[in-house]
Amino acid sequence: MIDLEHVTRKFGPFKAVDDLSFSVKKGEVLGFLGPNGAGKTTTMRMISGFLTPTSGTIKVCGIDVAEDPVAVKRVIGYMPEHASSYPDMTVLSFLNFIAEARGLFDSAKEKAVESIIDQISLHSVIYQTIDTLSKGYKRRVGLAQALIHNPEILILDEPTEGLDPNQKKEIRSLIRRIRENKAIIISTHVLEEVDAICTRAVIIDKGKIVLDGTPQSLLTKSQNRKALFFRLPEYQAQRGKAVFDEFPGLEKIETIETTDKTVLYRLTPVRQSNPVGDLVEILHRQNIEITDMYVEKARLEDVFYAYTSSEHETKVEQA
């Protein structure tokens, strides 16, 4: 439903987006990630028809954005990071106005406004002016205006910013309910959003894609994905350390914490290995007690940092 092919956008000599290609299919919720200045907002503005690519093509529902941006806008619901509104309007009058701007009138308008008020839980504020709303409710009104015409394409920039945990849960549930018949792009710095609602994630840096895959596949890129922690009694620690030293499947052995009762070891396995079962068996066979053991959970934050930080650039240059 959304197709970008070799899209570049320049602002003078500066390339905000550099030869970007990806697609978003119906039913997908794409987490669009990257550090500040990576080109996310520029890309979303081009998809929405607010900016024209310097080169390359973007098609939305088969429509070339450069050739017919108005038609593209009709099928898109877009909530920018700082969604503009009319602060002196009440929520109800604003939503009625947006519905009419989207070509909905009479009973169709009434039905659309009532439906979106229900979906976004805006009943308690519909007669308040927008300037009196909390930041969280302003975000909800921004989401409501993006959804009011039931678009095929939904583009959301930081959709849960400013929302409390209950409100975030409601918005995530809503996105899960509606995603089957839409293609959705969510740009966010809150990486828990990706785990919670996205079926796929694209990470860009300096206008280029550095990673593209399911959230689960991205986690396999984490350097911490298989770190093992074994806590042993202090009086058996040296024997345990000898087991770890002799075990061929470990890349690194670190002593993390030592007390008068226990020693905690952090073990880094060689790539693509999972030696937990073997280590447990060997320790038990030698009557070495394991007082605690756990596997370090992979985190998207680690992957994000590893592929977008200056440290990553240094590694790439050295390679």
Kinemage of the C-alpha trace (Angstrom):
@kinemage 1
@onewidth
@group {chain A} dominant
@subgroup {mainchain}
@vectorlist {calphas} color= white
{ca met a 1} P 0.000 0.000 0.000
{ca ile a 2} L 3.013 2.278 0.554
{ca asp a 3} L 6.003 1.929 -1.769
{ca leu a 4} L 9.194 3.999 -1.740
{ca glu a 5} L 11.798 3.417 -4.434
{ca his a 6} L 15.217 5.098 -4.270
{ca val a 7} L 13.813 8.208 -2.587
{ca thr a 8} L 16.194 11.078 -1.908
{ca arg a 9} L 15.337 14.473 -0.467
{ca lys a 10} L 17.845 17.319 -0.383
{ca phe a 11} L 17.669 20.672 1.342
{ca gly a 12} L 20.356 22.564 -0.525
{ca pro a 13} L 23.516 20.446 -0.298
{ca phe a 14} L 22.175 18.510 2.704
{ca lys a 15} L 20.663 15.054 2.115
{ca ala a 16} L 17.918 14.509 4.682
{ca val a 17} L 16.862 11.231 3.009
{ca asp a 18} L 19.362 9.237 0.972
{ca asp a 19} L 18.199 6.590 -1.551
{ca leu a 20} L 15.495 5.150 0.708
{ca ser a 21} L 13.486 2.112 -0.449
{ca phe a 22} L 10.880 0.154 1.522
{ca ser a 23} L 7.240 -0.941 1.358
{ca val a 24} L 4.437 -1.222 3.895
{ca lys a 25} L 1.692 -3.747 3.211
{ca lys a 26} L -1.914 -3.850 4.323
{ca gly a 27} L -2.114 -5.142 7.884
{ca glu a 28} L 1.426 -4.084 8.768
{ca val a 29} L 2.278 -1.719 11.609
{ca leu a 30} L 5.729 -0.361 10.816
{ca gly a 31} L 7.796 1.137 13.608
{ca phe a 32} L 9.860 3.855 11.921
{ca leu a 33} L 12.859 4.510 14.142
{ca gly a 34} L 15.986 6.606 14.142
{ca pro a 35} L 17.838 9.281 16.110
{ca asn a 36} L 16.911 12.953 15.847
{ca gly a 37} L 17.782 14.237 12.387
{ca ala a 38} L 17.767 10.757 10.816
{ca gly a 39} L 15.153 11.743 8.193
{ca lys a 40} L 12.021 10.195 9.702
{ca thr a 41} L 9.823 13.293 9.660
{ca thr a 42} L 11.007 14.273 6.183
{ca thr a 43} L 10.124 10.792 4.916
{ca met a 44} L 6.656 10.886 6.468
{ca arg a 45} L 6.005 14.327 5.000
{ca met a 46} L 6.965 13.044 1.566
{ca ile a 47} L 4.693 10.006 1.900
{ca ser a 48} L 1.879 12.345 2.948
{ca gly a 49} L 2.374 14.644 -0.036
{ca phe a 50} L 3.573 17.662 1.958
{ca leu a 51} L 7.083 17.446 0.493
{ca thr a 52} L 8.232 16.313 -2.949
{ca pro a 53} L 11.196 13.937 -3.300
{ca thr a 54} L 14.280 15.324 -4.984
{ca ser a 55} L 14.487 11.982 -6.765
{ca gly a 56} L 12.848 8.576 -6.609
{ca thr a 57} L 9.168 7.641 -6.478
{ca ile a 58} L 6.595 7.200 -3.726
{ca lys a 59} L 3.278 5.463 -4.354
{ca val a 60} L 0.424 5.298 -1.864
{ca cys a 61} L -2.438 2.923 -2.733
{ca gly a 62} L -1.024 2.893 -6.263
{ca ile a 63} L -1.086 6.701 -6.566
{ca asp a 64} L 2.151 8.522 -7.361
{ca val a 65} L 2.529 11.157 -4.641
{ca ala a 66} L 4.367 13.591 -6.922
{ca glu a 67} L 1.701 13.348 -9.623
{ca asp a 68} L -1.422 13.560 -7.470
{ca pro a 69} L -0.669 14.628 -3.877
{ca val a 70} L -4.306 15.641 -3.257
{ca ala a 71} L -5.574 12.132 -4.028
{ca val a 72} L -2.920 10.717 -1.698
{ca lys a 73} L -4.021 13.009 1.123
{ca arg a 74} L -7.560 11.651 0.801
{ca val a 75} L -6.463 8.116 1.713
{ca ile a 76} L -4.053 9.128 4.492
{ca gly a 77} L -4.624 9.977 8.117
{ca tyr a 78} L -1.598 11.886 9.424
{ca met a 79} L -0.795 12.934 12.959
{ca pro a 80} L 2.426 14.961 13.060
{ca glu a 81} L 4.466 15.235 16.244
{ca his a 82} L 3.089 18.699 16.926
{ca ala a 83} L -0.422 18.288 15.546
{ca ser a 84} L -1.856 21.699 14.753
{ca ser a 85} L -5.384 22.594 15.790
{ca tyr a 86} L -7.561 25.602 16.528
{ca pro a 87} L -7.124 26.260 20.266
{ca asp a 88} L -10.298 28.347 20.611
{ca met a 89} L -12.490 25.566 19.141
{ca thr a 90} L -14.156 22.968 21.320
{ca val a 91} L -13.163 19.371 20.663
{ca leu a 92} L -16.584 18.675 19.158
{ca ser a 93} L -16.565 21.679 16.822
{ca phe a 94} L -13.006 20.880 15.739
{ca leu a 95} L -13.879 17.271 14.890
{ca asn a 96} L -16.979 18.403 12.984
{ca phe a 97} L -14.795 20.849 11.063
{ca ile a 98} L -12.230 18.157 10.214
{ca ala a 99} L -14.984 15.749 9.133
{ca glu a 100} L -16.351 18.350 6.712
{ca ala a 101} L -12.844 19.089 5.425
{ca arg a 102} L -12.585 15.361 4.736
{ca gly a 103} L -15.792 15.457 2.690
{ca leu a 104} L -18.190 14.070 5.295
{ca phe a 105} L -21.555 15.791 5.743
{ca asp a 106} L -24.933 15.283 7.398
{ca ser a 107} L -25.465 11.748 8.755
{ca ala a 108} L -22.044 10.533 7.554
{ca lys a 109} L -20.346 13.339 9.470
{ca glu a 110} L -22.422 12.729 12.592
{ca lys a 111} L -21.673 9.010 12.515
{ca ala a 112} L -17.940 9.562 11.978
{ca val a 113} L -17.652 12.091 14.819
{ca glu a 114} L -19.611 9.919 17.257
{ca ser a 115} L -17.539 6.879 16.340
{ca ile a 116} L -14.180 8.574 16.790
{ca ile a 117} L -15.217 10.120 20.115
{ca asp a 118} L -16.038 6.584 21.297
{ca gln a 119} L -12.840 5.057 19.927
{ca ile a 120} L -10.509 7.664 21.423
{ca ser a 121} L -12.532 8.120 24.660
{ca leu a 122} L -13.086 11.869 24.313
{ca his a 123} L -16.584 12.079 25.869
{ca ser a 124} L -15.432 13.952 28.956
{ca val a 125} L -13.785 16.819 27.014
{ca ile a 126} L -15.903 17.321 23.879
{ca tyr a 127} L -17.209 20.714 25.063
{ca gln a 128} L -13.837 21.995 26.260
{ca thr a 129} L -11.778 24.294 24.082
{ca ile a 130} L -8.603 22.655 22.846
{ca asp a 131} L -6.334 25.170 24.590
{ca thr a 132} L -7.669 24.002 27.977
{ca leu a 133} L -6.816 20.348 27.389
{ca ser a 134} L -3.905 18.486 28.943
{ca lys a 135} L -1.051 17.442 26.662
{ca gly a 136} L -2.364 13.872 26.669
{ca tyr a 137} L -5.838 14.882 25.545
{ca lys a 138} L -4.408 17.145 22.859
{ca arg a 139} L -2.555 14.116 21.493
{ca arg a 140} L -5.799 12.136 21.541
{ca val a 141} L -7.588 14.870 19.613
{ca gly a 142} L -4.718 14.812 17.107
{ca leu a 143} L -5.187 11.079 16.685
{ca ala a 144} L -8.950 11.502 16.347
{ca gln a 145} L -8.580 13.962 13.463
{ca ala a 146} L -6.220 11.540 11.703
{ca leu a 147} L -8.703 8.673 11.997
{ca ile a 148} L -12.040 10.424 11.521
{ca his a 149} L -12.380 9.578 7.804
{ca asn a 150} L -11.324 5.937 8.312
{ca pro a 151} L -8.231 6.203 6.076
{ca glu a 152} L -6.491 3.262 4.439
{ca ile a 153} L -3.093 4.675 5.420
{ca leu a 154} L -2.268 5.942 8.888
{ca ile a 155} L 0.923 7.834 9.711
{ca leu a 156} L 1.510 8.659 13.364
{ca asp a 157} L 4.414 10.661 14.746
{ca glu a 158} L 4.880 9.959 18.486
{ca pro a 159} L 1.234 8.895 18.965
{ca thr a 160} L 1.469 8.203 22.718
{ca glu a 161} L 3.670 11.116 23.747
{ca gly a 162} L 2.265 12.726 26.876
{ca leu a 163} L -0.228 9.948 27.575
{ca asp a 164} L -0.439 8.193 30.921
{ca pro a 165} L -0.018 4.373 31.070
{ca asn a 166} L -3.775 3.744 30.877
{ca gln a 167} L -4.175 6.033 27.867
{ca lys a 168} L -1.199 4.395 26.134
{ca lys a 169} L -2.792 1.005 26.627
{ca glu a 170} L -6.062 2.257 25.095
{ca ile a 171} L -4.308 3.706 22.031
{ca arg a 172} L -2.281 0.538 21.511
{ca ser a 173} L -5.436 -1.564 21.727
{ca leu a 174} L -7.107 0.716 19.185
{ca ile a 175} L -4.196 0.360 16.748
{ca arg a 176} L -4.301 -3.422 17.084
{ca arg a 177} L -8.044 -3.406 16.344
{ca ile a 178} L -7.827 -1.289 13.206
{ca arg a 179} L -4.547 -2.500 11.694
{ca glu a 180} L -6.033 -5.396 9.703
{ca asn a 181} L -7.441 -3.104 7.014
{ca lys a 182} L -4.777 -0.418 7.058
{ca ala a 183} L -1.081 0.166 6.487
{ca ile a 184} L 0.256 2.014 9.527
{ca ile a 185} L 3.558 3.820 10.093
{ca ile a 186} L 4.446 4.833 13.634
{ca ser a 187} L 7.476 7.002 14.313
{ca thr a 188} L 8.503 6.932 17.943
{ca his a 189} L 11.409 7.245 20.349
{ca val a 190} L 9.564 5.046 22.851
{ca leu a 191} L 10.943 1.666 21.865
{ca glu a 192} L 8.455 -0.198 24.048
{ca glu a 193} L 5.881 0.904 21.454
{ca val a 194} L 7.633 -1.245 18.880
{ca asp a 195} L 7.447 -4.331 21.082
{ca ala a 196} L 3.842 -3.578 22.009
{ca ile a 197} L 2.187 -2.913 18.648
{ca cys a 198} L 4.529 -3.076 15.652
{ca thr a 199} L 4.748 -6.051 13.314
{ca arg a 200} L 7.928 -4.695 11.708
{ca ala a 201} L 10.576 -2.084 12.387
{ca val a 202} L 12.830 -0.001 10.169
{ca ile a 203} L 15.739 1.888 11.704
{ca ile a 204} L 17.234 4.705 9.665
{ca asp a 205} L 20.285 6.856 10.312
{ca lys a 206} L 21.455 9.796 8.224
{ca gly a 207} L 18.644 9.121 5.771
{ca lys a 208} L 19.593 5.492 5.118
{ca ile a 209} L 18.104 2.219 6.320
{ca val a 210} L 20.437 0.419 8.717
{ca leu a 211} L 18.033 -2.336 9.861
{ca asp a 212} L 14.699 -3.710 8.637
{ca gly a 213} L 12.832 -6.652 10.140
{ca thr a 214} L 10.403 -7.851 12.765
{ca pro a 215} L 11.040 -6.614 16.319
{ca gln a 216} L 12.046 -10.182 17.216
{ca ser a 217} L 14.591 -10.404 14.390
{ca leu a 218} L 16.067 -7.046 15.381
{ca leu a 219} L 16.600 -8.342 18.908
{ca thr a 220} L 18.940 -11.006 17.540
{ca lys a 221} L 21.296 -8.131 16.638
{ca ser a 222} L 21.708 -7.239 20.302
{ca gln a 223} L 25.190 -7.839 21.661
{ca asn a 224} L 23.581 -8.737 24.990
{ca arg a 225} L 21.140 -11.275 23.644
{ca lys a 226} L 22.905 -14.333 25.124
{ca ala a 227} L 24.789 -13.026 28.139
{ca leu a 228} L 24.456 -15.578 30.962
{ca phe a 229} L 24.683 -14.868 34.674
{ca phe a 230} L 25.659 -17.541 37.202
{ca arg a 231} L 25.828 -16.845 40.930
{ca leu a 232} L 27.873 -19.420 42.839
{ca pro a 233} L 28.714 -19.815 46.541
{ca glu a 234} L 31.970 -18.044 47.367
{ca tyr a 235} L 33.628 -21.222 48.665
{ca gln a 236} L 32.947 -22.941 45.289
{ca ala a 237} L 33.662 -19.950 43.063
{ca gln a 238} L 37.179 -20.990 42.039
{ca arg a 239} L 35.998 -24.450 40.990
{ca gly a 240} L 33.144 -22.871 39.045
{ca lys a 241} L 35.514 -20.426 37.379
{ca ala a 242} L 37.692 -23.345 36.300
{ca val a 243} L 34.643 -24.968 34.666
{ca phe a 244} L 33.896 -21.748 32.766
{ca asp a 245} L 37.538 -21.348 31.698
{ca glu a 246} L 37.645 -24.850 30.273
{ca phe a 247} L 34.277 -24.657 28.544
{ca pro a 248} L 34.828 -24.114 24.768
{ca gly a 249} L 31.544 -22.310 24.101
{ca leu a 250} L 32.348 -19.115 26.018
{ca glu a 251} L 33.874 -16.005 24.508
{ca lys a 252} L 34.253 -13.966 27.688
{ca ile a 253} L 34.084 -14.579 31.448
{ca glu a 254} L 33.673 -11.667 33.853
{ca thr a 255} L 33.368 -11.451 37.617
{ca ile a 256} L 30.577 -8.946 38.199
{ca glu a 257} L 30.110 -9.043 41.954
{ca thr a 258} L 31.849 -10.648 44.908
{ca thr a 259} L 30.496 -10.851 48.447
{ca asp a 260} L 31.494 -12.913 51.470
{ca lys a 261} L 28.816 -15.443 50.443
{ca thr a 262} L 28.559 -15.489 46.631
{ca val a 263} L 30.287 -14.592 43.375
{ca leu a 264} L 28.349 -13.462 40.284
{ca tyr a 265} L 29.792 -14.287 36.857
{ca arg a 266} L 28.749 -12.842 33.512
{ca leu a 267} L 29.427 -15.221 30.612
{ca thr a 268} L 29.356 -14.248 26.942
{ca pro a 269} L 28.837 -17.295 24.688
{ca val a 270} L 30.355 -17.571 21.259
{ca arg a 271} L 27.987 -16.408 18.546
{ca gln a 272} L 25.011 -18.634 17.689
{ca ser a 273} L 25.535 -20.887 20.718
{ca asn a 274} L 23.277 -21.549 23.701
{ca pro a 275} L 25.369 -23.351 26.340
{ca val a 276} L 23.067 -22.913 29.349
{ca gly a 277} L 21.997 -26.546 29.582
{ca asp a 278} L 25.539 -27.883 29.193
{ca leu a 279} L 26.943 -25.534 31.831
{ca val a 280} L 24.229 -26.398 34.324
{ca glu a 281} L 24.833 -30.114 33.779
{ca ile a 282} L 28.614 -29.812 34.250
{ca leu a 283} L 28.260 -27.720 37.414
{ca his a 284} L 25.740 -30.151 38.899
{ca arg a 285} L 27.936 -33.122 37.980
{ca gln a 286} L 30.767 -31.541 39.953
{ca asn a 287} L 28.417 -30.757 42.862
{ca ile a 288} L 28.837 -27.004 42.404
{ca glu a 289} L 25.762 -25.205 43.689
{ca ile a 290} L 24.051 -22.596 41.514
{ca thr a 291} L 22.419 -20.064 43.833
{ca asp a 292} L 21.024 -17.990 40.947
{ca met a 293} L 21.076 -18.025 37.170
{ca tyr a 294} L 19.455 -15.944 34.441
{ca val a 295} L 19.874 -14.934 30.804
{ca glu a 296} L 20.188 -11.256 29.986
{ca lys a 297} L 17.205 -10.099 27.962
{ca ala a 298} L 17.896 -8.555 24.588
{ca arg a 299} L 16.678 -4.957 24.316
{ca leu a 300} L 15.806 -2.836 21.302
{ca glu a 301} L 17.579 0.066 22.999
{ca asp a 302} L 20.849 -1.860 22.674
{ca val a 303} L 20.223 -2.574 18.985
{ca phe a 304} L 19.220 1.039 18.326
{ca tyr a 305} L 22.382 2.338 19.981
{ca ala a 306} L 24.611 -0.231 18.307
{ca tyr a 307} L 23.479 0.753 14.797
{ca thr a 308} L 23.005 4.520 15.100
{ca ser a 309} L 25.666 5.720 17.527
{ca ser a 310} L 28.993 7.353 16.699
{ca glu a 311} L 30.607 4.184 18.083
{ca his a 312} L 28.976 2.192 15.261
{ca glu a 313} L 30.276 4.676 12.681
{ca thr a 314} L 33.796 4.222 14.035
{ca lys a 315} L 33.517 0.426 13.727
{ca val a 316} L 32.227 0.705 10.148
{ca glu a 317} L 35.096 3.049 9.187
{ca gln a 318} L 37.653 0.731 10.740
{ca ala a 319} L 36.170 -2.244 8.912
